[in-house]
Amino acid sequence: MYSLRLAVNIIVMEVKKTSIDGVLIIEPRIFEDSRGYFFESFSQREFEEKVGPINFVQDNESKSSYGVMRGLHFQRPPFTQSKLVRCVKGAVLDVAVDIRKGSPTYGQHVAVELTEDNHRQFFIPKGFAHGFAVLSETAVFQYKCDEFYHPEADGGISIQDDSLGIDWHIKDKAILSEKDTKHPLLKDFESPFEYLLV
């Protein structure tokens, strides 16, 4: 497979822009046959060619049941994180909310369904709050971070803030951690992030 890719310059991932600049959906090319399938879930070279320089330093995984909502989380400076997330079992609705002061899209969000079948990945850059809701019976969620976890830098906004206009597709009562019930609403939140024109 590797030698074939070099020989014909196979594109292994397609990067799709969203309504908010910098927030991206990544769709890998799937190679299927009678045995199953194969795809490259991450290529440093191709990611940097199509998205930009990145140095992921930590991989995380969580397992959750239907109705679990996690978020909306971020790490404060100087420990800000970009994330590349995917769902390897089940289905989740994944959301990024712009919390950069001065941003023309401040308070707006992008939502994408990530499933074990569509193999999509979602790139959330620094300056965004991130969360997801589990839509299947169970879901296994994986994500890469370009900064280590620093509990002292934990931050969040309320995942149940109606002003964000997010339809989480949870028909029953949502299941949240105690910590996630205590995050402030966006209107009561003082963001540590500044919007920088590039």
PyRosetta script that sets phi, psi and omega in degrees:
from pyrosetta import init, pose_from_sequence

init()
pose = pose_from_sequence("MYSLRLAVNIIVMEVKKTSIDGVLIIEPRIFEDSRGYFFESFSQREFEEKVGPINFVQDNESKSSYGVMRGLHFQRPPFTQSKLVRCVKGAVLDVAVDIRKGSPTYGQHVAVELTEDNHRQFFIPKGFAHGFAVLSETAVFQYKCDEFYHPEADGGISIQDDSLGIDWHIKDKAILSEKDTKHPLLKDFESPFEYLLV")
pose.set_psi(1, -45.1)
pose.set_omega(1, -176.9)
pose.set_phi(2, -64.7)
pose.set_psi(2, -44.3)
pose.set_omega(2, -179.6)
pose.set_phi(3, -66.5)
pose.set_psi(3, -35.7)
pose.set_omega(3, 176.5)
pose.set_phi(4, -62.9)
pose.set_psi(4, -42.5)
pose.set_omega(4, -180.0)
pose.set_phi(5, -60.6)
pose.set_psi(5, -44.1)
pose.set_omega(5, 179.7)
pose.set_phi(6, -64.5)
pose.set_psi(6, -36.8)
pose.set_omega(6, -174.9)
pose.set_phi(7, -70.2)
pose.set_psi(7, -37.4)
pose.set_omega(7, -174.9)
pose.set_phi(8, -114.1)
pose.set_psi(8, 6.3)
pose.set_omega(8, 177.8)
pose.set_phi(9, 55.7)
pose.set_psi(9, 53.1)
pose.set_omega(9, -178.0)
pose.set_phi(10, -67.2)
pose.set_psi(10, 132.1)
pose.set_omega(10, 174.3)
pose.set_phi(11, -79.7)
pose.set_psi(11, 123.2)
pose.set_omega(11, -175.6)
pose.set_phi(12, -104.1)
pose.set_psi(12, -7.3)
pose.set_omega(12, 174.8)
pose.set_phi(13, -153.3)
pose.set_psi(13, 142.5)
pose.set_omega(13, 176.9)
pose.set_phi(14, -109.7)
pose.set_psi(14, 129.3)
pose.set_omega(14, -179.0)
pose.set_phi(15, -103.3)
pose.set_psi(15, 124.0)
pose.set_omega(15, -178.6)
pose.set_phi(16, -113.7)
pose.set_psi(16, 129.0)
pose.set_omega(16, 176.8)
pose.set_phi(17, -74.1)
pose.set_psi(17, 156.2)
pose.set_omega(17, 176.8)
pose.set_phi(18, -118.2)
pose.set_psi(18, -171.8)
pose.set_omega(18, -178.7)
pose.set_phi(19, -71.5)
pose.set_psi(19, -11.6)
pose.set_omega(19, 177.9)
pose.set_phi(20, -118.8)
pose.set_psi(20, 124.6)
pose.set_omega(20, -177.1)
pose.set_phi(21, -57.5)
pose.set_psi(21, 132.0)
pose.set_omega(21, 177.3)
pose.set_phi(22, 94.8)
pose.set_psi(22, -22.0)
pose.set_omega(22, 176.7)
pose.set_phi(23, -89.3)
pose.set_psi(23, 122.2)
pose.set_omega(23, -167.6)
pose.set_phi(24, -129.8)
pose.set_psi(24, 147.1)
pose.set_omega(24, 170.6)
pose.set_phi(25, -105.2)
pose.set_psi(25, 130.9)
pose.set_omega(25, -178.0)
pose.set_phi(26, -117.7)
pose.set_psi(26, 124.6)
pose.set_omega(26, -179.5)
pose.set_phi(27, -116.6)
pose.set_psi(27, 116.7)
pose.set_omega(27, -179.9)
pose.set_phi(28, -76.0)
pose.set_psi(28, 155.9)
pose.set_omega(28, 172.0)
pose.set_phi(29, -83.7)
pose.set_psi(29, 127.0)
pose.set_omega(29, -176.5)
pose.set_phi(30, -99.4)
pose.set_psi(30, 129.9)
pose.set_omega(30, 175.7)
pose.set_phi(31, -104.8)
pose.set_psi(31, 111.9)
pose.set_omega(31, -174.8)
pose.set_phi(32, -117.6)
pose.set_psi(32, 147.2)
pose.set_omega(32, 169.3)
pose.set_phi(33, -152.0)
pose.set_psi(33, -167.2)
pose.set_omega(33, -175.2)
pose.set_phi(34, -63.9)
pose.set_psi(34, -19.9)
pose.set_omega(34, -178.8)
pose.set_phi(35, -82.9)
pose.set_psi(35, -23.0)
pose.set_omega(35, -175.0)
pose.set_phi(36, 144.1)
pose.set_psi(36, -135.6)
pose.set_omega(36, -179.3)
pose.set_phi(37, -143.9)
pose.set_psi(37, 164.8)
pose.set_omega(37, 174.9)
pose.set_phi(38, -143.2)
pose.set_psi(38, 140.6)
pose.set_omega(38, 167.7)
pose.set_phi(39, -154.8)
pose.set_psi(39, 155.5)
pose.set_omega(39, 173.9)
pose.set_phi(40, -84.1)
pose.set_psi(40, 115.6)
pose.set_omega(40, -178.7)
pose.set_phi(41, -78.3)
pose.set_psi(41, -21.8)
pose.set_omega(41, 175.5)
pose.set_phi(42, -158.3)
pose.set_psi(42, 134.5)
pose.set_omega(42, 173.3)
pose.set_phi(43, -130.4)
pose.set_psi(43, 113.7)
pose.set_omega(43, 179.1)
pose.set_phi(44, -55.7)
pose.set_psi(44, -44.5)
pose.set_omega(44, -178.5)
pose.set_phi(45, -60.6)
pose.set_psi(45, -50.1)
pose.set_omega(45, -176.9)
pose.set_phi(46, -71.3)
pose.set_psi(46, -35.7)
pose.set_omega(46, 177.4)
pose.set_phi(47, -60.2)
pose.set_psi(47, -47.0)
pose.set_omega(47, -178.2)
pose.set_phi(48, -68.4)
pose.set_psi(48, -31.1)
pose.set_omega(48, 176.7)
pose.set_phi(49, -67.6)
pose.set_psi(49, -38.3)
pose.set_omega(49, -170.9)
pose.set_phi(50, -101.9)
pose.set_psi(50, -22.7)
pose.set_omega(50, -178.0)
pose.set_phi(51, -116.4)
pose.set_psi(51, -54.5)
pose.set_omega(51, -179.7)
pose.set_phi(52, 148.7)
pose.set_psi(52, 174.5)
pose.set_omega(52, -178.5)
pose.set_phi(53, -61.6)
pose.set_psi(53, 138.9)
pose.set_omega(53, 179.3)
pose.set_phi(54, -154.4)
pose.set_psi(54, 149.1)
pose.set_omega(54, 175.0)
pose.set_phi(55, -135.1)
pose.set_psi(55, 90.5)
pose.set_omega(55, 178.4)
pose.set_phi(56, -72.5)
pose.set_psi(56, 133.5)
pose.set_omega(56, -173.9)
pose.set_phi(57, -121.1)
pose.set_psi(57, -8.9)
pose.set_omega(57, -175.9)
pose.set_phi(58, -150.2)
pose.set_psi(58, 133.9)
pose.set_omega(58, 173.2)
pose.set_phi(59, -110.3)
pose.set_psi(59, 137.1)
pose.set_omega(59, 179.9)
pose.set_phi(60, -127.3)
pose.set_psi(60, 156.1)
pose.set_omega(60, 176.8)
pose.set_phi(61, -143.4)
pose.set_psi(61, 140.1)
pose.set_omega(61, 174.7)
pose.set_phi(62, -134.4)
pose.set_psi(62, 152.8)
pose.set_omega(62, 173.9)
pose.set_phi(63, -122.0)
pose.set_psi(63, 133.1)
pose.set_omega(63, -176.2)
pose.set_phi(64, -142.2)
pose.set_psi(64, 158.1)
pose.set_omega(64, 178.1)
pose.set_phi(65, -100.5)
pose.set_psi(65, 170.8)
pose.set_omega(65, -177.0)
pose.set_phi(66, -54.6)
pose.set_psi(66, 137.1)
pose.set_omega(66, 176.6)
pose.set_phi(67, 90.1)
pose.set_psi(67, -11.4)
pose.set_omega(67, 177.0)
pose.set_phi(68, -68.9)
pose.set_psi(68, 133.2)
pose.set_omega(68, 175.1)
pose.set_phi(69, -123.0)
pose.set_psi(69, 128.8)
pose.set_omega(69, -179.9)
pose.set_phi(70, -120.0)
pose.set_psi(70, 130.2)
pose.set_omega(70, 178.5)
pose.set_phi(71, 129.3)
pose.set_psi(71, -167.4)
pose.set_omega(71, -6.8)
pose.set_phi(72, -87.1)
pose.set_psi(72, 115.8)
pose.set_omega(72, -167.2)
pose.set_phi(73, -107.1)
pose.set_psi(73, 156.7)
pose.set_omega(73, 170.3)
pose.set_phi(74, -159.7)
pose.set_psi(74, 168.6)
pose.set_omega(74, 170.8)
pose.set_phi(75, -113.9)
pose.set_psi(75, 134.0)
pose.set_omega(75, -179.1)
pose.set_phi(76, -72.6)
pose.set_psi(76, 153.5)
pose.set_omega(76, 172.5)
pose.set_phi(77, -57.3)
pose.set_psi(77, 147.6)
pose.set_omega(77, 6.7)
pose.set_phi(78, -90.5)
pose.set_psi(78, 18.0)
pose.set_omega(78, -175.3)
pose.set_phi(79, -109.7)
pose.set_psi(79, 36.0)
pose.set_omega(79, -179.0)
pose.set_phi(80, -62.2)
pose.set_psi(80, 151.8)
pose.set_omega(80, -177.4)
pose.set_phi(81, -127.9)
pose.set_psi(81, 138.9)
pose.set_omega(81, 159.1)
pose.set_phi(82, -98.1)
pose.set_psi(82, 149.7)
pose.set_omega(82, -177.8)
pose.set_phi(83, -132.3)
pose.set_psi(83, 144.1)
pose.set_omega(83, 171.1)
pose.set_phi(84, -120.5)
pose.set_psi(84, 112.5)
pose.set_omega(84, -168.8)
pose.set_phi(85, -118.0)
pose.set_psi(85, 154.0)
pose.set_omega(85, 175.4)
pose.set_phi(86, -158.0)
pose.set_psi(86, 159.8)
pose.set_omega(86, 178.0)
pose.set_phi(87, -111.4)
pose.set_psi(87, 119.3)
pose.set_omega(87, -176.5)
pose.set_phi(88, -99.1)
pose.set_psi(88, -10.7)
pose.set_omega(88, 173.4)
pose.set_phi(89, -147.7)
pose.set_psi(89, 130.7)
pose.set_omega(89, 179.8)
pose.set_phi(90, 84.2)
pose.set_psi(90, -149.8)
pose.set_omega(90, -176.1)
pose.set_phi(91, -148.9)
pose.set_psi(91, 141.6)
pose.set_omega(91, 174.8)
pose.set_phi(92, -135.8)
pose.set_psi(92, 155.2)
pose.set_omega(92, 165.4)
pose.set_phi(93, -98.8)
pose.set_psi(93, 118.8)
pose.set_omega(93, -176.0)
pose.set_phi(94, -108.2)
pose.set_psi(94, 139.5)
pose.set_omega(94, -171.6)
pose.set_phi(95, -136.7)
pose.set_psi(95, 137.9)
pose.set_omega(95, 171.4)
pose.set_phi(96, -119.9)
pose.set_psi(96, 130.4)
pose.set_omega(96, -179.8)
pose.set_phi(97, -116.2)
pose.set_psi(97, 128.2)
pose.set_omega(97, 179.7)
pose.set_phi(98, -72.8)
pose.set_psi(98, 118.1)
pose.set_omega(98, 178.7)
pose.set_phi(99, -123.5)
pose.set_psi(99, 30.2)
pose.set_omega(99, 178.5)
pose.set_phi(100, -89.1)
pose.set_psi(100, 117.1)
pose.set_omega(100, 179.9)
pose.set_phi(101, -58.6)
pose.set_psi(101, 131.8)
pose.set_omega(101, 179.8)
pose.set_phi(102, 88.0)
pose.set_psi(102, -4.2)
pose.set_omega(102, 179.7)
pose.set_phi(103, -71.6)
pose.set_psi(103, 140.0)
pose.set_omega(103, 176.9)
pose.set_phi(104, -67.1)
pose.set_psi(104, -13.8)
pose.set_omega(104, 178.4)
pose.set_phi(105, -114.9)
pose.set_psi(105, 23.3)
pose.set_omega(105, 179.9)
pose.set_phi(106, -55.1)
pose.set_psi(106, 131.6)
pose.set_omega(106, 178.6)
pose.set_phi(107, 82.9)
pose.set_psi(107, -9.4)
pose.set_omega(107, 177.2)
pose.set_phi(108, -85.2)
pose.set_psi(108, 162.9)
pose.set_omega(108, -176.1)
pose.set_phi(109, -136.7)
pose.set_psi(109, 161.7)
pose.set_omega(109, 168.3)
pose.set_phi(110, -121.4)
pose.set_psi(110, 132.4)
pose.set_omega(110, 178.2)
pose.set_phi(111, -122.0)
pose.set_psi(111, 137.6)
pose.set_omega(111, 179.2)
pose.set_phi(112, -143.1)
pose.set_psi(112, 140.2)
pose.set_omega(112, 176.5)
pose.set_phi(113, -87.6)
pose.set_psi(113, 125.2)
pose.set_omega(113, 178.2)
pose.set_phi(114, -111.6)
pose.set_psi(114, 127.8)
pose.set_omega(114, -177.5)
pose.set_phi(115, -136.1)
pose.set_psi(115, 164.4)
pose.set_omega(115, 177.0)
pose.set_phi(116, -66.9)
pose.set_psi(116, -18.5)
pose.set_omega(116, -178.3)
pose.set_phi(117, -92.4)
pose.set_psi(117, -36.7)
pose.set_omega(117, -178.1)
pose.set_phi(118, -85.6)
pose.set_psi(118, -15.3)
pose.set_omega(118, 174.9)
pose.set_phi(119, 58.7)
pose.set_psi(119, 16.3)
pose.set_omega(119, 179.5)
pose.set_phi(120, -66.2)
pose.set_psi(120, 152.2)
pose.set_omega(120, 170.0)
pose.set_phi(121, -123.7)
pose.set_psi(121, 156.2)
pose.set_omega(121, -174.7)
pose.set_phi(122, -128.8)
pose.set_psi(122, 124.6)
pose.set_omega(122, 179.7)
pose.set_phi(123, -102.2)
pose.set_psi(123, 121.3)
pose.set_omega(123, -179.9)
pose.set_phi(124, -113.8)
pose.set_psi(124, 111.5)
pose.set_omega(124, -178.4)
pose.set_phi(125, -78.2)
pose.set_psi(125, 173.8)
pose.set_omega(125, 175.5)
pose.set_phi(126, -58.6)
pose.set_psi(126, 147.5)
pose.set_omega(126, 178.7)
pose.set_phi(127, 93.3)
pose.set_psi(127, 10.5)
pose.set_omega(127, 179.4)
pose.set_phi(128, -125.7)
pose.set_psi(128, 145.5)
pose.set_omega(128, 170.2)
pose.set_phi(129, -91.3)
pose.set_psi(129, 142.7)
pose.set_omega(129, -172.5)
pose.set_phi(130, -127.7)
pose.set_psi(130, 140.6)
pose.set_omega(130, 175.3)
pose.set_phi(131, -159.3)
pose.set_psi(131, 168.6)
pose.set_omega(131, 176.9)
pose.set_phi(132, -150.6)
pose.set_psi(132, 159.3)
pose.set_omega(132, 175.7)
pose.set_phi(133, -124.2)
pose.set_psi(133, 138.7)
pose.set_omega(133, -177.7)
pose.set_phi(134, -86.8)
pose.set_psi(134, 123.6)
pose.set_omega(134, -176.3)
pose.set_phi(135, -102.4)
pose.set_psi(135, -13.0)
pose.set_omega(135, -178.4)
pose.set_phi(136, -106.9)
pose.set_psi(136, 175.2)
pose.set_omega(136, -179.1)
pose.set_phi(137, -56.6)
pose.set_psi(137, -44.6)
pose.set_omega(137, 170.6)
pose.set_phi(138, -141.0)
pose.set_psi(138, 160.8)
pose.set_omega(138, 177.2)
pose.set_phi(139, -145.6)
pose.set_psi(139, 139.5)
pose.set_omega(139, 172.6)
pose.set_phi(140, -111.0)
pose.set_psi(140, 123.4)
pose.set_omega(140, -170.3)
pose.set_phi(141, -119.9)
pose.set_psi(141, 131.6)
pose.set_omega(141, -180.0)
pose.set_phi(142, -124.4)
pose.set_psi(142, 145.8)
pose.set_omega(142, 175.6)
pose.set_phi(143, -153.6)
pose.set_psi(143, 146.6)
pose.set_omega(143, 175.2)
pose.set_phi(144, -99.0)
pose.set_psi(144, 144.7)
pose.set_omega(144, 177.8)
pose.set_phi(145, -127.6)
pose.set_psi(145, 145.7)
pose.set_omega(145, 178.1)
pose.set_phi(146, -98.4)
pose.set_psi(146, 16.1)
pose.set_omega(146, 172.1)
pose.set_phi(147, -149.3)
pose.set_psi(147, 145.0)
pose.set_omega(147, 179.2)
pose.set_phi(148, -67.6)
pose.set_psi(148, 159.0)
pose.set_omega(148, 176.8)
pose.set_phi(149, -70.5)
pose.set_psi(149, 130.5)
pose.set_omega(149, 177.2)
pose.set_phi(150, -128.0)
pose.set_psi(150, 99.8)
pose.set_omega(150, -175.1)
pose.set_phi(151, -58.4)
pose.set_psi(151, -29.7)
pose.set_omega(151, 179.8)
pose.set_phi(152, -69.4)
pose.set_psi(152, -15.2)
pose.set_omega(152, -179.1)
pose.set_phi(153, -103.4)
pose.set_psi(153, 6.5)
pose.set_omega(153, 179.8)
pose.set_phi(154, -56.0)
pose.set_psi(154, 137.8)
pose.set_omega(154, 173.5)
pose.set_phi(155, -147.0)
pose.set_psi(155, 166.4)
pose.set_omega(155, 178.4)
pose.set_phi(156, -171.0)
pose.set_psi(156, 161.7)
pose.set_omega(156, 168.0)
pose.set_phi(157, -123.6)
pose.set_psi(157, 160.3)
pose.set_omega(157, -171.5)
pose.set_phi(158, -65.2)
pose.set_psi(158, 127.0)
pose.set_omega(158, 177.6)
pose.set_phi(159, -73.9)
pose.set_psi(159, -12.8)
pose.set_omega(159, 179.7)
pose.set_phi(160, -106.2)
pose.set_psi(160, 20.1)
pose.set_omega(160, 178.9)
pose.set_phi(161, -74.6)
pose.set_psi(161, 108.2)
pose.set_omega(161, -177.6)
pose.set_phi(162, -64.1)
pose.set_psi(162, -24.0)
pose.set_omega(162, -178.4)
pose.set_phi(163, -66.8)
pose.set_psi(163, -17.6)
pose.set_omega(163, 179.2)
pose.set_phi(164, -75.9)
pose.set_psi(164, -18.7)
pose.set_omega(164, 176.7)
pose.set_phi(165, 69.0)
pose.set_psi(165, 31.7)
pose.set_omega(165, -178.0)
pose.set_phi(166, -95.0)
pose.set_psi(166, 124.9)
pose.set_omega(166, 172.4)
pose.set_phi(167, -93.2)
pose.set_psi(167, 104.9)
pose.set_omega(167, -174.7)
pose.set_phi(168, -82.0)
pose.set_psi(168, -5.4)
pose.set_omega(168, 177.5)
pose.set_phi(169, 62.1)
pose.set_psi(169, 24.9)
pose.set_omega(169, 176.7)
pose.set_phi(170, -97.3)
pose.set_psi(170, 114.1)
pose.set_omega(170, -174.5)
pose.set_phi(171, -83.3)
pose.set_psi(171, -28.3)
pose.set_omega(171, 179.4)
pose.set_phi(172, -102.1)
pose.set_psi(172, -174.1)
pose.set_omega(172, 179.2)
pose.set_phi(173, -65.5)
pose.set_psi(173, 131.5)
pose.set_omega(173, 180.0)
pose.set_phi(174, -71.3)
pose.set_psi(174, 151.9)
pose.set_omega(174, 178.6)
pose.set_phi(175, -112.0)
pose.set_psi(175, 116.7)
pose.set_omega(175, -178.0)
pose.set_phi(176, -123.4)
pose.set_psi(176, 152.1)
pose.set_omega(176, 170.3)
pose.set_phi(177, -71.6)
pose.set_psi(177, 159.7)
pose.set_omega(177, 177.6)
pose.set_phi(178, -59.6)
pose.set_psi(178, -39.5)
pose.set_omega(178, 179.9)
pose.set_phi(179, -60.5)
pose.set_psi(179, -40.9)
pose.set_omega(179, -175.7)
pose.set_phi(180, -74.7)
pose.set_psi(180, -12.2)
pose.set_omega(180, 175.0)
pose.set_phi(181, -83.4)
pose.set_psi(181, -8.3)
pose.set_omega(181, -173.3)
pose.set_phi(182, -106.2)
pose.set_psi(182, -0.7)
pose.set_omega(182, 178.7)
pose.set_phi(183, -69.7)
pose.set_psi(183, 147.5)
pose.set_omega(183, -178.2)
pose.set_phi(184, -73.5)
pose.set_psi(184, 158.1)
pose.set_omega(184, 169.7)
pose.set_phi(185, -69.1)
pose.set_psi(185, 159.1)
pose.set_omega(185, -178.8)
pose.set_phi(186, -58.2)
pose.set_psi(186, -38.2)
pose.set_omega(186, -177.6)
pose.set_phi(187, -67.2)
pose.set_psi(187, -20.8)
pose.set_omega(187, -179.8)
pose.set_phi(188, -103.5)
pose.set_psi(188, 10.5)
pose.set_omega(188, -170.5)
pose.set_phi(189, -104.3)
pose.set_psi(189, 132.5)
pose.set_omega(189, 174.4)
pose.set_phi(190, -104.9)
pose.set_psi(190, 107.3)
pose.set_omega(190, -173.6)
pose.set_phi(191, -73.2)
pose.set_psi(191, 139.4)
pose.set_omega(191, 174.9)
pose.set_phi(192, -88.0)
pose.set_psi(192, 2.3)
pose.set_omega(192, -175.1)
pose.set_phi(193, -106.7)
pose.set_psi(193, 139.8)
pose.set_omega(193, 176.0)
pose.set_phi(194, -109.9)
pose.set_psi(194, 143.8)
pose.set_omega(194, 174.6)
pose.set_phi(195, -81.5)
pose.set_psi(195, 124.9)
pose.set_omega(195, -178.6)
pose.set_phi(196, -114.9)
pose.set_psi(196, 123.8)
pose.set_omega(196, 175.3)
pose.set_phi(197, -72.4)
pose.set_psi(197, 134.3)
pose.set_omega(197, 179.8)
pose.set_phi(198, -118.8)
pose.dump_pdb("model.pdb")
